[in-house]
Amino acid sequence: MPRYPEHLRGFDYTGPNRYFLTMCTHQRARHFVEGQHVTLVTEQFQRASREQAFAVIAYCFMPDHVHLLIAGERDDADLKRFTKYAKQYSGFYFRQSTGLVLWQRYGHERVLRNEEATPAVARYTLANPVRAGIVHSPADYPFWGSFVYTREALLEYIQRAA
């Protein structure tokens, strides 16, 4: 059995596909309780999403990991390249700022099937702090958002999944 998450066999991870990603911090350190760390990483995720043609529909930073719901915007959108650059850019600037390693080597991705509604997955993503007992409502949590929607519009969008 491999010591790292495997990719789907026969799937090339390019094109206009949707993915649910989870990236954990190195040694599950609680870096994402600090707003400045979340901002730094978010800025680098934005850079990678622009460069690699991915829409970040929803993200949620938990204390020791982040969830992303993303969609390729072009035929050449490459998930492996997006993940590489998102982690590389954010890890570099985080280390410059703190002197610490940010990410575990491997993350987890799930390719969303056609029948999986994007609003339902976005709702699941934003509900993570509620399930963890951190807040009572997603609206009360500061470390989530979207590069596509405002926070208000994203809350409306996920209500369609309710």
C-alpha positions in Angstrom: 0.0 0.0 0.0 1.4 3.4 -0.9 2.4 5.9 1.8 0.8 8.8 0.0 -2.7 9.5 -1.6 -3.0 8.0 -5.0 -4.4 9.8 -8.1 -7.1 8.2 -10.1 -5.8 5.8 -12.7 -6.6 6.9 -16.3 -7.6 10.4 -15.3 -5.2 13.2 -16.4 -6.5 16.0 -14.0 -6.7 18.6 -16.8 -9.6 20.5 -18.2 -12.8 21.9 -16.9 -13.2 19.5 -13.9 -14.3 20.3 -10.4 -12.2 19.2 -7.4 -12.5 19.2 -3.6 -9.0 19.6 -2.1 -7.6 19.3 1.4 -4.1 20.5 2.3 -2.8 20.0 5.8 -0.1 22.0 7.5 3.2 20.4 8.3 2.9 18.3 11.5 -0.7 19.7 11.7 0.5 23.0 13.2 -2.3 25.4 13.9 -1.1 28.2 11.6 -4.5 29.2 10.4 -5.7 30.7 13.6 -3.8 33.9 12.7 -5.5 36.2 10.2 -2.2 37.3 8.7 -1.3 33.7 7.9 -4.6 33.1 6.2 -4.3 36.4 4.2 -0.8 35.5 3.1 -1.8 32.0 1.9 -5.0 33.3 0.3 -3.0 35.8 -1.8 -0.8 33.1 -3.1 -3.7 30.8 -3.8 -5.2 33.7 -5.9 -2.0 34.0 -7.8 -1.9 30.3 -8.6 -5.5 30.2 -9.5 -5.1 33.1 -12.0 -1.9 31.5 -13.5 -3.3 28.0 -13.7 -6.9 28.9 -14.8 -8.8 27.7 -11.8 -11.9 29.2 -10.2 -11.8 29.0 -6.5 -15.5 28.6 -5.8 -15.1 28.2 -2.0 -12.3 27.9 0.5 -12.2 27.3 4.2 -9.2 27.5 6.4 -9.4 25.4 9.5 -6.7 25.7 12.2 -4.4 23.0 10.7 -5.7 22.5 7.1 -7.5 24.2 4.3 -10.4 23.0 2.0 -10.8 24.3 -1.5 -13.6 23.7 -4.0 -12.1 24.6 -7.4 -13.0 24.3 -11.1 -10.8 24.3 -14.1 -11.7 27.2 -16.4 -9.9 26.0 -19.6 -9.0 22.8 -21.3 -5.4 23.2 -20.2 -6.2 23.8 -16.5 -4.0 21.2 -14.7 -4.9 20.3 -11.1 -1.4 18.9 -10.4 0.2 22.1 -11.6 -2.3 24.3 -9.6 -1.7 22.4 -6.4 2.1 22.5 -6.9 2.2 26.2 -7.4 -0.4 27.1 -4.7 1.6 25.2 -2.1 5.0 26.4 -3.5 4.1 30.1 -3.5 2.3 30.1 -0.2 5.0 27.9 1.4 7.8 30.2 0.2 6.2 33.4 1.5 5.1 31.7 4.8 8.7 30.6 5.4 10.0 34.1 4.6 7.5 35.5 7.1 7.8 32.9 9.9 10.8 30.7 9.3 8.5 27.7 9.4 7.5 25.0 7.0 3.9 25.3 6.0 2.6 22.2 4.2 2.7 18.5 4.5 4.0 16.9 1.3 0.8 15.4 0.1 -2.8 16.5 0.1 -6.0 14.9 -0.8 -8.2 15.6 -3.8 -11.5 14.3 -4.9 -12.7 14.7 -8.4 -16.3 15.7 -8.3 -18.7 13.7 -10.4 -21.2 15.4 -12.8 -24.1 14.6 -10.5 -22.5 16.2 -7.5 -24.0 19.7 -7.1 -21.4 22.4 -6.7 -23.6 24.3 -4.1 -23.8 21.2 -2.0 -20.0 20.8 -1.9 -19.6 24.5 -1.2 -22.1 24.2 1.7 -20.1 21.2 3.1 -16.9 23.2 2.8 -18.2 26.2 4.7 -19.8 24.1 7.3 -16.5 22.6 8.5 -16.0 25.1 11.4 -19.6 24.4 12.5 -19.0 20.6 12.5 -15.7 21.2 14.4 -17.6 23.2 17.1 -15.7 26.4 16.5 -18.8 28.5 15.6 -22.6 28.0 15.4 -22.9 29.4 11.9 -20.6 29.6 8.9 -21.3 33.4 8.8 -19.6 33.7 12.2 -16.3 32.2 10.9 -13.8 34.7 9.4 -11.5 32.3 7.4 -13.6 31.3 4.4 -14.5 32.8 1.1 -14.4 32.6 -2.6 -12.5 34.1 -5.5 -15.7 34.0 -7.5 -18.4 35.2 -5.0 -18.5 37.7 -2.2 -19.1 36.2 1.2 -22.8 37.3 1.1 -23.3 35.8 -2.4 -21.6 32.6 -1.4 -23.9 32.2 1.6 -26.9 32.7 -0.8 -25.4 30.2 -3.3 -25.0 27.5 -0.6 -28.6 28.0 0.6 -29.7 26.4 -2.7 -28.1 23.2 -1.5 -30.0 23.2 1.7 
